[in-house]
Amino acid sequence: MVVDMARSIAIVGFVTGNTENKRSLSVEADSGNGRDRHGRRTQQERREHTRRALMTAALDLTGSGSSFDALSLRQLASKAGVAPSAFYRYFQSLDDLGLAVIHETFRTLREIMGEMASLDIEASGGAIHVGVQALRGVVARDHAHLAFLARQRAAGHSVLRREIRSEIRLYASQLATYMARFEPIRSWTVGDVEMLSSMLMATILAGIDSMLEVIARGLDDETTARDLDSAATMLERQIRYLYVGATAWRSS
């Protein structure tokens, strides 16, 4: 699915049941495990809590208009509620923190890809629908992560831009492997499968951009939900259009 990522593409997120919490990028793991016998956080839990607080602080600051490259340790520490000197216990540099956000986001997107693996791509309630709805859910819950990717891909430090491009290529490769399971794509040349995957990636990234724009408007919840549904429906139609066209392609 998508070629260069403008607010991260990725297929999919609005699945029912317990998957919502599983996919949420901002929800911490159950802290009930690993506590000492007095119910206090263990050292590992405290470290993860502080690490998460620093990542969340970076997302909040960049989401409110600050440039990631221009963030100071003092700003981050103040937002996270920790001492500036604590930063280097968790991250080697600001870029290291940015990479952590990028990797966390793509891990969630790969989980969604895994859910699609067992579904029929052509069914009305199959992989395309589930994937797009899952992506819609990720945008609704964790738009800060996807917006961060979009900003860094467009104007971030070279280290972060390279990593995002690398993750997108990897995701596109996994998408190509998934698509190659279906007829007539399974008989295509590798180059043609990769071409379709690239086109899908570009479409998905554009769809994510559209959903992020809905969130950025800051309208009431009902209007936002309705507009997100419209953007998701359009993305699903565009992906189906590409797939239907692909079935008529004669690979050589």
SULJOLIN-V27110 format. One record per run of one state. SS is the DSSP state (~ for helix, > for strand, _ for the rest). FROM is the first residue (numbers start at 1). TO is the last residue. Records with the same first field share a line. If there is no record, write none. Layout:
BEGIN
SS = FROM-TO  FROM-TO
END
This chain:
BEGIN
_ = 1-1  3-12  14-18  24-42  64-67  71-72  81-83  90-93  117-126  156-157  180-184  188-189  217-220  248-252
> = 2-2  13-13
~ = 19-23  43-63  68-70  73-80  84-89  94-116  127-155  158-179  185-187  190-216  221-247
END
